[in-house]
């Protein structure tokens, strides 16, 4: 790719968070998605209030029409996976609470529809700002996008801002809504880079599903890049290079060619089993939040669903989901073609992670408060509703139930008792259930590691949730930017806890899986193989590369790598050793940035 040399432009290298792998080289397009100017005026009489309500309802209908058009375009292009984002936005448009809050502002405060809608969005923002979980907190972007869309239609703006984007550009923005990201498939955007965002943001997940290279969390890229600037995005390393000099450009042209060749090979090999050269097979699962993600998981090589997070069934609802609501989703999951098993994690809700009834008291530290299994054991009927639906779905396919945040033997005893009661009730009613439902616990609390030998005698499998386990072991708030540099999966304490868990499980004759982000990082694959984990579950787009490494190595050499790594006393030493070894062992897959 040619690039005009401009001596006045200095090469800049920015480091952010790579959330979707790939390398793109192109011209920048600054995408400005600021709210339109919102006017404010008072409504003097009831007739004006009625007129304003009509304006709002018309804008809502127009917004839904536009979203349906976007969804159909995505589906026509084979974009089934990202189109579920549009469904979420349509659900928000139709949400009674969203509408009623806005109508109340118009009627009670006698303000215009634009201002009333802005107040509703601000109300939701305050609620979401209190959420500790970074993934769930990021869901506010859906509500914000819907609010912006309706306000544009109220203001007479019928055109989507994204339509300004030309084909073949690199989008630079402060932030992007999930719908904007999904529409990039339509407009054939090469990649994007944003000031804001994190690994678990909804936008990042959509970027992965439609395979657009992306880097987020760059903080100030919009301040140093202008439209038509030459930029390079490396979605694997998290680097964005602005005004690359000829030498850097040539290097990345070669890296991009190499990446594309490897990517085609990865997808070609994705359906092959994850079997090492010395014939040890590792099961590979996909982590999903929505059943619409299953086709992508299968095409990327997932043999089953290693983690289905069920919290999202509860989001954007005025009332709690019914047993039938749960059942229909779980049946769809287990009957999906190409899926050998489905691991359904019971809801990890509570504290600030709950947006529907019942209301729970605010907590000073929700991550360590009334959440996950603790909440389930307090709200037993709500827990039973979900368990009954899972048990009913087990009649249609292989199901594993996974209980989150188990900290001791008492909790698993109680959870199993409630499960048994729910199953007995269903059988007494003549309702079918699967005979081979497996019960497992997530190992994500240090106390669970310490008593893993006792827990292993109570369940059929373990699944190690490294995201929380690392956070709790190292006393690090993952969303606190001032301490995230301490979040280190290769910390010797973390590695010892993982190894201890695997050994305890295997002594008891049960399988041990890992479903945290660590499982999908290719740099750690040999370390995890050396620990003899039975299953690795990850974001589906990461599966082909992890499978490739598994197929090219042996358990014997992986154990040797682990043994050597465990001889170091610091995380820095372990990381340097592992990275050096992996780059030497797999020079084609770990290139220097």
SEFI-598920 format. One record per residue: x, y, z of N, C-alpha, C, O in turn. Coordinates in steps of 0.2 Angstrom, whole numbers, plus 5000, padded with zeros to 4 digits. Layout:
<nodes>
XYZXYZXYZXYZ/...
</nodes>
This chain:
<nodes>
500449945000500050005000500450065000500950075004/500350114995500750174995500550225000500050225002/501050265002500950315007501350375005501950365004/501050435005501450495003501850515009501550525015/502450535008502850555014502750625015502850665011/502650645021502550715024503050725029502850695035/503550765028504050775034503750815040504050805045/503150845039502850875044502450835049502250855054/502350775047501950725051502450675054502750635051/502450675061502850635065502450565066501850565068/502850505066502550445067502350445075502750455079/501750425076501550415083501350335084500950315080/501550315090501350245092500950245098501150265103/500250225098499850225104499650155106499650115102/499650145112499550085115498850085119498750125123/498450035117497750025120497649955121498049915123/497049935121496849865122496549835116496049855113/496949785114496749745108496149705109496249655113/495549715106494949675108494749625102494349585103/495049635096494849595090495449595086495649645083/495749535085496349525081496349545074495749545071/496949565071496949575064497349645063497449675068/497549655057497949715055497649745050497549715044/497549815050497249855045497749915044497949935048/497749935037498149985035497650035031497450005026/497550095033497050135029497050205031497450225035/496550235028496450305030495950315036495450275036/496050365040495650375046495050415044495050455040/494450395048493850435047493650445054493550405058/493650515056493450535063492650525063492250565059/492450485067491650475068491450515074491650495080/491050565073490850605079490050585080489650605076/489950555086489250535087488950575093488550555097/489150635094488850675099488150695098487950695092/487750705104487050715103486950775099487350825099/486350775096486150835092486050885098485850875104/486050955096485851005101485150995103484650995099/485050985110484450975113484151035115484351065119/483551055112483251115114482751095121482651035122/482651145124482251145130481651195130481851255129/481051175131480551225132479951195136479851135137/479551235139479051215144478351215140478251245135/477951165142477251155139476751195143476651175149/476451235140476051285144475351255145475051275150/475051205141474351185143474351105141474851085138/473751075142473751005141473750985134473950935132/473451035129473451015122474251015120474350965116/474651055122475351045120475650985123476150955120/475450965129475750905132475550845128475950795126/474850845126474650785121475050785115475150735112/475150845112475450855105476250825106476450795102/476550835112477250815113477250745114477750715111/476750715117476750635117476650605110476950555109/476250635106476150615099476850615096477050575092/477250675097477850675094478350625096478750595092/478350605102478750555105478550485102479050455100/477950475102477750405099477850405092478050345089/477850455088478050455081478750445080479050405076/479150475084479950465084480050395086480550365083/479750365091479850295093479750245087480150205085/479150255083479050215078479550225072479750175069/479750285071480250295066480950265067481250235063/481050265074481750235076481650165075482150135073/481150135077481050055076481050035069481449985067/480750075065480850065057481550065055481750025051/481950115057482650115055483050065058483450035054/482950045064483249985067483049915063483549875062/482449915061482249855057482649845051482849795048/482649905048483049915041483749885042484049855038/484049915047484749895049484849825050485249785047/484349795054484349725055484349675049484649635048/483849695044483749665038484349665034484549615030/484749725033485349725029485849685032486149645028/485949675039486349635042486249565040486649525038/485649545041485449475039485549455032485749395030/485349505027485449495020486249475019486349445014/486649505023487349495022487649445026488249435026/487249405029487449345033487649365040488049325043/487449425042487649445049487149425054486949475058/487049365055486549345060486849355067486449385071/487449345068487749355075487649425078487449435083/487849475074487849545077487149575077486949625080/486649545073485949575072485549565079485049605080/485849525083485449525090485549585094485149605098/486049625092486149685096485549735094485349775098/485349735087484849775085484149755089483749795090/484149685090483549665093483549695101482949715103/484049695104484149725110483849795110483549825115/484049835105483849905104483149915103482849955106/482849865099482149865098481749855104481249885106/482049805108481749795115481749855119481249865123/482249895119482349955124481750005121481450035125/481750005115481250055112480550035114480050085116/480349975115479749945117479649935125479149925127/480149955128480149935135479749985139479750045138/479249965143478750005146479050055151478850105152/479550025155479850075160480250135156480150185158/480550115151480950165147480350225144480550285145/479850195142479350245139478950275145478850335144/478750245150478350275155478750325159478550385161/479450315160479850375163479850435159479750485161/479850425152479850485148479250515148479150585148/478650475147478050505147477850545154477550595154/478150515160478050555166478350615166478050665169/478950625163479350685163478950735159478850795161/478650715153478250765149477650785153477450845153/477250735156476650755159476750795166476450845167/477150775170477250795177477650865177477550915180/478250865172478650925172478450975167478751025166/478050945162477850985156478451015152478551075151/478850965151479450985146479350945140479050895139/479750975135479750945128480050875128480350855132/479850835123479950765122480750755122480950705125/481150795119481850785118482150795125482550745127/481950845129482250855136481950795140482350775145/481350775140481150715144481450655143481650615147/481650645136482050585135482750585137483050535140/483050645137483750655140483750635147484150605150/483150665151483150645158483050575159483350555164/482750535155482650465156483350435155483550385159/483650445150484350415149484850435155485250395157/484750495157485250515163485050475169485450455173/484450455170484150415176484450345175484750325180/484450315169484750255168485550255169485850205172/485850315167486550315168486750315175487250285177/486350345179486550345186486550275189486950255194/486050245187485950175189486450125187486750085191/486650135181487250095178487850115181488350065181/487950175182488650195185488750165192489350155194/488250135195488350105202488550035201488749995206/488450005195488649935194489349925194489749955191/489549875198490249855199490549815193491149825191/490149775190490349725185490449765179489949805176/491049765176491249815170490849795164490649835160/490649725163490349705157489549735158489349755153/489249725163488549745164488549825164488049845161/489049855167489049925167489049955159488750005158/489449915155489449935148488849935144488849955139/488349895147487749895144487349955143486849965139/487550005147487250075147487250095140486850135137/487750085136487850105129487250095125487150125120/486950035126486350015122485750065123485450095118/485650085129485150135131485350205128484950235126/485950225129486250285127486150295119485850345116/486250235115486150235108485450245106485250285102/485050215109484250215108484050285109483650315105/484250315115484050385116484350435111483950475109/484950425109485150465104484850465097484650515094/484650405095484250385089483550425089483350455085/483250415095482550445096482550515096482150555092/483050545099483150625099483350645092483050705090/483750615088483850635082483250635077483050685074/482750585078482150585075481650635077481350665073/481650655084481250705086481550775083481150815082/482150775082482450845080482450845072482650895069/482150795069482050795062482650765058482650765052/483150735062483650705058483550635057483550585061/483350615050483150555048483750505046483650445045/484350535045484950495043485350475048485450505053/485550415048486050385052486750415051486950415046/487050435057487750465056488250415053488650435049/488150355054488650305052488650305044489150275041/488050325041488050325034488550365030488650355024/488850415034489350455031489950425030490350445026/490050365033490650325032490750295025490350265023/491350305022491450275016491750205017491950185022/491750165012492050095012492750105013493150145010/493050055016493750045016494150105021494750115019/493850125026494150175031494250145037493950085039/494650175041494750155048494450205053494550265053/493950185056493550225060493850245067494150205071/493950315068494250335075493650375078493350415075/493550355085492950385088493150385096493550345098/492750425099492850435106492550365109492850335114/491950345107491650285109491150265103491050305099/490950195103490550175098489950135101490150095106/489350145099488850105102488850035098489150025093/488649985101488649915098488249915091488449885087/487749955091487349955084487849985079487849965073/488250045081488650075076489150015074489350015068/489449975079489949925077489649875072489949855067/489049855074488649805069488549835062488649795057/488449895062488349925055488949935051488949935045/489549925054490149935051490249875046490549885041/489849815047489849765043489549785036489849765031/489049825037488649845031489149895027489149885020/489449935030489849985026490549965025490950005022/490749905027491349875025491949915028492449935025/491849935034492449975038492949925039492849865041/493549945039494149905039494349885047494449825048/494249935051494349925058494149985062493950035059/494249985068494150045072494550055078494850005081/494650115081495050125087494650185091494450235088/494650175097494250225101494550245108495050205110/494450305110494650325116494450285122494850265127/493850265122493550225128493450155126493650125121/493250115131493150045130493549995134494150015136/493349935134493749885138493649815134493249805130/493949765137493949695134493249665134493049635129/492849685139492249655140491649695138491049675139/491749755134491249795132490849765126491149715123/490249775126489849745121490049765114490049715110/490349825113490649845107491249795105491249775099/491649785110492249735108491949665106492249635102/491449645109491149575108490949575101490949525097/490549625099490249635092490849635087490849605082/491349675088491949675084492249615083492449595077/492249565088492549505087492049455083492349425079/491449465084490949425081490949435073490849395069/491049505071491049515064491749525061491849545056/492249505066492949505064493249565061493549565056/493049625064493349685063493949695067493849705073/494549705065495149725070494949785074494749835071/495049785080494949845084495349855090495549805093/495449915092495849935098495449985102495250035099/495349975108494950025112495450045118495950025119/495150095122495450115128496150155126496550155130/496150195121496750235119496750305122497250335121/496250325125496150385129496150445125495650485126/496550455120496650525117496750515109496950565106/496550465106496750455099496350505095496550525090/495750525097495350575093495650645093495450685089/496150655098496450715099497050725094497250775093/497350665092497950665088497850645081498350645077/497250615079497150595072496650635069496150655072/496650645062496250685058495950635053496350595051/495450655050495150615044495650615039495950675037/495750565035496250545030496950545032497450535028/497150545039497750525041497850445040497450405040/498550435038498650365037498750325044499150355049/498450275045498450235052498550165051498250135046/498850125056498850055056498550035062498750065068/498149985062497849955068498049885069497949845064/498349865075498549795076498149775082498249785088/497549735080497049715085497349665090497049655095/497849635088498149585093498549615098498549595104/499049655096499449685101499149755105499449775110/498649775102498349845105498649905102498649955106/499049895097499449955095499049995089498749965085/499150055089498850105083499450145082499750185086/499650145075500250185073499950235068499650225063/500050305070499850355066500450385062500950395064/500250405055500850425051501450375051501950395052/501350315049501850265049502450285044502250305038/503050275046503550295041503650235036503350175038/503950235031503950185026504250115028503950065026/504750115033504950055036504450025040504349965039/504150055044503550025048503050005044502749955045/502850045039502250025034502449955031502049915031/503049955028503249885025503249825029503049775028/503449845036503449785041502749765042502549705042/502249815042501549795044501149765038500749725039/501349785032501149755026501249685026500849635024/501849665028502049595028501749555034501549505033/501649595040501349555045500549545044500349495045/500249595040499549585038499449525033499049485034/499949525028499949465024499949395028499649355026/500449395032500549335036499949315040499749265041/499649375044499049355048498449335044498149285046/498349355038497849335034497949265031497449225031/498549245030498649175028498549125034498249075033/498749145040498649105046497949105048497649045049/497549155047496849155049496449105044496049075047/496649105038496249055033496448985036496048945036/497048975038497248905040496948895047496748835048/496848945051496548935058495848905057495648855060/495448945052494748925051494748855048494248825049/495148845043495148775040495248725045494948665045/495648735050495848685055495348685061495448645066/494948735061494548745067494148685069493948675075/493848655064493448595066493748535068493448485070/494448535067494848475069494848475077494848525080/494948415080494948405087495548435090496148445087/495548465096496148495100496548435103496448425109/496948405099497248345101498048355100498248375095/498448345106499148355106499448305102499148255100/500148315100500448265096500548205100500748145097/500548205107500548135110499948115112499848075117/499348135108498748105108498348125115497848085116/498448175118497948205123497448245120497648295117/496848235121496348275118496048325124495848305129/495948385122495648435126495048455123494948475117/494448455127493848485125493848555125494148595129/493548585119493548655118492848685118492448655114/492648725122492048755123492048835121492548865121/491448855120491348935118490948965124490548935127/491149025126490849065131490349115127490549145122/489749105129489249155126488749185131488749165136/488449235128487949275132487249265129486749265133/487249255123486549255119486549185114487149175112/486049155114485949095109486149115102486349065098/486049175100486249195093486949195092487149195086/487349185097488049175096488249105094488849095092/487849055095488048985094488248975087488748935086/487948995081488248975075488948995074489348965071/489149055077489849085076490349035080490849025078/490049015086490448975091490648905087491148885087/490148875084490248815080490748825074491148785073/490648875070491048885065491748895067492248885063/491848925073492548935075492848875079493448885081/492448825079492748765082492548745089492848695092/492048775092491848755098491448685098491048675093/491648645102491348575102490648575107490248535106/490648625111490048635116490048705118490548745117/489548715122489548785126489848775133489548745137/490448805134490748795140490548835146490648825152/490248895144489948945148489448985145489549025141/488748975147488249015145488049055151487749035156/488149125151488049165156487249185155487049215150/486949175161486149185160485949245163485349265163/486349295165486149355168485749395163485349435165/485949395157485649435152484949415151484549455147/484649365153483949345152483549395157482949405156/483849425162483549465167483549535165483149575168/483949555160484049625159483549655155483249615151/483349725155482849755152482149725152481749725148/481949705158481349675160481049715166481349725171/480349725165480049755170479849705176479849715182/479749645173479549585178480049535177480449525172/480149485182480649435181480449385176479849375175/480949355172480749305167480449245170480549225176/479949215167479549155169479949095168480449095165/479749035171480048975170479948955162480448935159/479448975159479348965152479849005148480148985143/479949065150480449115146481149075147481449075141/481349055153481949015153482048955149482448945145/481448915149481448855146481548855139481948825136/481248905135481248915128481948935126482248905121/482348975130483048995128483448935129483848915125/483348895135483848835136483748785131484148745129/483048775129482948715124483248735117483548695114/483248805116483548825109484348815110484648785105/484548825116485348815117485448745116485948725112/485148695119485348625119485248585113485548535111/484748615109484548585103484948605097484848585091/485348655098485748685093486248635089486548595092/486248645083486648595079487348605080487548665080/487748555081488448565081488748565088489348565090/488248575093488448575100488348515104487748485104/488848485107488848425110488648425117488348375120/488748485120488548495127488448565128488648605125/488048585134487948655135488048665143487648625147/488448705145488648715152488248785154488448835152/487748775158487248835159487448855166487348825171/487748915167487948945174487248975176486949025173/487048955182486548995186486649065187487249085187/486149105187486249175187486749205192486749185198/487249245190487649275194487449355195487649395192/486949355199486549425200486649435208486749395212/486449505209486449525216486749585217487149605213/486649625223486949685224486849735218486249745217/487349765215487249805210487149775203487149805198/487149705203487049675197486349655195486249595192/485849685198485149665197484749725195484749775199/484349725189484049785187483249775187482949815186/483049715189482349705189482149685196482549685201/481549665198481349645204481649575206481749545201/481749555212481649595218482149645219482749645217/482049705222482549755224482949735230482749695234/483549745229484049725234484449785237484449835233/484649785243484949845246485649855243485949815241/485749925243486449945240486949915245486849915251/487549895242488049865246488749905244488849935239/489149915250489749945249490249915244490549945241/490249845245490649805240490349755237490349695239/489949765232489449715229489849655226489549595227/490449655224490849605222490949545227491049485225/490949565233491049525239490349515243490449495249/489849535240489249545244488749485242488949435241/488049505243487549455241487449455234487049485231/487849405231487749395224487849325222488049285226/487749305216487849235213487549185218486949195219/487849135220487549075223487249105230486749075232/487549155233487249175239486549205238486149195242/486549245233485849275231485349215230484749225232/485549165226485149115224484849075230484249055231/485349065235485049035241484649075246484349045250/484649135244484149185248483549185245482949185248/483549195238482949195234482749125231482849115225/482549085235482549015233482048995227482148965223/481449035228480949025223481149045216481049015211/481549105216481749125210482349075207482349065201/482749055211483249005210482948935207483148915202/482348915210482048855208481748865201481748815197/481448925199481248945193481748925187481548895182/482348955188482848935183483048865183483148835178/483148835189483348765189482848715186482948675182/482148735187481648695184481648695176481648645173/481848755174481848765166482448725164482448695158/483048735167483648695165483548625165483648585160/483148595170483048525170482548505165482648445162/482048545163481648525158481948525151481848485147/482448575150482848575144483348515143483448495138/483548485149483948435149483648375145484048325143/483048365144482748315140482848315133482748275129/483148375131483248385124483948385122484148395116/484448385126485148385125485548385131485248385137/486148375130486648365136486748435139486948485136/486648435146486648495150487048485156487048435159/487448535157487848535163487648605167487548655164/487548595173487348655178487948675181488348635185/488148745181488748765184488448815190488148865188/488648805196488548855201489048905202489648885203/488948965202489549015203489649035210489249035214/490249055211490549085217490449045223490249065229/490448975222490448935228491048945233491648945230/490948955239491548965243491648915248492148915252/491148865249491248815254490748755253490348765249/490848705257490448645256489648655258489248625254/489548695262488848705264488448735258487848715257/488748785254488348805249488148755243487648755241/488648715242488548665237488048615239487648585236/488048595246487548555249486848585248486348545246/486748645249486148685249485848685242485248675240/486348705237486148705230485948645227485448635223/486248585229486048525227485448495229485048465226/485248515236484648505239484048535235483548505233/484148595233483648635230483548605223483048605220/484148585219484048555213483648495213483248475209/483848455218483448385219482748395220482348355217/482548445224481848465225481548485219480948455217/481848525215481548545209481448485204480948485200/481948445203481848385199481348345201480948315197/481348325208480748285210480048315209479648275207/480048375210479348405208479148395201478548385199/479648405196479448395189479348325188478848315184/479648275190479548205189478848185192478548145189/478748215197478048205200477448225196476948195196/477648275192477148305188477148275181476748295176/477548225180477548185174477948225168477848205163/478348275170478748315166479448275165479748265170/479648265159480248235157480848275159480848335159/481448235161482048275162482648225160482548165160/483248255159483748215157484048175163483948195168/484348115161484548075166485248085168485548065174/485648125164486348135165486548205166487048225163/486148245169486348315171486948315175486948285181/487448345173488048355177488048415181487848475179/488248415187488248475192489048495193489448455195/489148555192489848585193489848645197489348675198/490448665200490548725203491048765200491548735197/490948835200491548875198492048885203491848905209/492648875202493148885206493448965205493848975201/493149005209493349075208493449115214493649175214/493449075220493549105227494149065230494149005230/494649105233495149065235494949015240495348955241/494449025244494248965249494048905246494148855248/493748915239493548855236494148815234494148755233/494748845232495348815230495548775236495848715236/495548805242495848775248495448705250495748655252/494748715249494348655250494148615244493648575244/494548625239494348585232494348515233493948485230/494748485237494648415238494048385241493748335239/493748425245493048415248492548425243492048385242/492548485239492048505234492048455229491548435226/492648425227492648375221492248315223492048285218/492148295229491848235231491048245230490648205230/490848315229490148325229489848345222489248345221/490348355217490148375210490448325205490848285206/490148345199490448305193490948335189491348305186/491048405190491648435187491748505190491348535194/492348535189492548605191492548645185492748615179/492448705185492648755180492948815183492648845187/493548825182493948885185493848945182493948955176/493548995185493349065183493949105185493949135190/494449115180495049145182494949225183495349255186/494449255179494349325180494249345187494649395190/493849315191493749335198494249305202494449335207/494449245201494949205205495649255205495849265211/495849275200496449315200496349385204496749405208/495749415203495549475206495549465214495749505218/495249405216495249395223495849375226496049395232/496249335223496949305225497349365226497749365231/497449415221497849465221497649535224497949585224/496949525227496649585230496649645225496949705227/496449635219496449685214495749695211495449655209/495549765211494949785208495049785200495449835198/494849745196494949745189494749805185495049815180/494249835188494049895184494349965187494150015185/494749955192495150015194495750025190496249985191/495750075186496350085182497050095185497550085182/496950115192497650125195497950065198498550065199/497650005197497949945200497849895195498049835196/497549905189497549855184498149825182498249765179/498749865182499349835180499549775184500049735183/499249765190499449715195499049645193499149595196/498549655188498149595187498549555182498649565176/498849495185499349455182499149385182499249355187/498949355177498749285177499349235178499249185180/499949255176500549215177500849225184501449205185/500549265189500749265195500849195198500449155198/501449185202501549115205500949095209500749035209/500649135213500049125217499449095213499149045215/499349125208498749105203498949045200498448995200/499549035198499748965195499648915200499448855198/499848925206499848865211499148855212498948795214/498748905213498048885214497648845209497248805210/497848865202497548825197497748755197497348705196/498448745198498748675198498348635204498248585203/498348675210498048635216497348615214497148565216/496948655211496248645209496248585204495848535205/496648585199496648525194496848465198496548415197/497348465202497548405205497048375210496948315210/496648425214496148395218495548365214495248315216/495348395208494848365204495048305201494648255202/495648295199495848235196495948175201495748115200/496148195207496148145212495448115214495448055216/494948155213494248135215493948105208493348085209/494348105203494048075197493548115193493148095189/493548185194493148225190493548275185494148275186/493148295180493548335175493548405178493148435182/494148445175494248515177494248555171494648545166/493848605170493848655165494048725167494148735173/494248765162494348835163493948875159493948865153/493548925161493148965157493349045157492949085154/493849055161494049125162494449155155494549115151/494549215155494949245149495549215148495849205143/495849185154496549155153496549095148497049085145/495949065148495949005144495949015136496248975132/495749085134495849095127496449135125496449165120/496949145130497549175128498049125125498349085129/498249125119498649075116499349075120499649025120/499549135122500249135126500249085132500749065134/499649075135499549035141499448955139499448915144/499348945133499048875131499448815134499248775137/500148825133500548765135500548765142500648705145/500548825146500548815153499948785156499948735160/499348795152498748755154498748685152498448645156/499048675147499148605145499548565150499448505151/500048595152500548565157500148555164500348505167/499648585165499248575171498748525170498448495175/498648495164498248445162497448465163497048415165/497348525161496648545161496248495156496548485151/495648475157495248435153494848475147494748455142/494748535149494248575145494448655145494648675151/494548685139494648755139494048785136493848765130/493748845139493148875136493348945135493548975140/493148975129493349045128492949085123492449055120/493049145122492649185117492849145110493349125108/492249125106492349085100492849105095493249065092/492949175094493449195089494149175091494649175087/494349155097494949145100495149065099495749045100/494649025098494648955098495148925092495648885094/495148955086495548925081496348925083496748885082/496548985085497248995087497448945093497948915093/497048945098497148905103497248825101497648795103/496748805097496748735094497448725091497748675091/497648775087498248765083498848755087499248705085/498848785092499448775097499448705100499948675101/498848695102498748625106498948565101499248525103/498748575095498848525090499648515088499848465085/500048575089500748575087501148565093501748565092/500948545099501348535105501148465108500748425105/501548445113501448385117501248405124501448455127/500948355128500848365135501548365139501748395143/502048325136502648315139503048385139503348405144/503048415133503448475133503148535137503448575139/502448525137502048575141502148575148502248625152/502248505151502448495158503148525159503248555165/503548515155504248545156504248615156504648645160/503848645152503748725152503548745159503748795162/502948715161502648725167503148725173503148765177/503448665173503948655178504448705179504648725184/504748725173505248775173504948845175505248885179/504348855173504048925175503948925182504048985185/503748875185503548875193504148875197504148885203/504748875194505348885198505548955199505948975204/505249005195505349075196504849095202504349065204/505049145206504749175211504349235210503849255214/504449265204504049325203503649325196503849285192/503049355196502649355190503049385184502949365178/503449435185503849465179504349415176504349405170/504649375181505149325178504749265174504949245169/504149245177503749195174503549225167503549185162/503249285167503049305160503549315155503449295149/504149345157504749345152504949275150505049275144/504949225154505149165152504649135147504749105142/503949135149503449105145503449145138503349105133/503449205138503349245132503949225127503849215121/504549225130505149205126505149135123505249125117/504949085127504849015125504349015120504448975115/503749045121503249035116503349065109503249035104/503749125109503949155103504449115099504449105093/504849075103505349035100505048975097505248945092/504548945101504248885100503748885094503648845090/503448945093502948965088503049025085502649075086/503649035081503849095078503349125073503249185072/502949085070502449105066501749135069501449175066/501649115075501049145079501149195084500749235085/501749205086501949255091502549305088503049295089/502349345084502749395080502949455085502449475088/503449485085503649545089503249605086503149605080/503049645090502649705088503149755086502949815084/
</nodes>
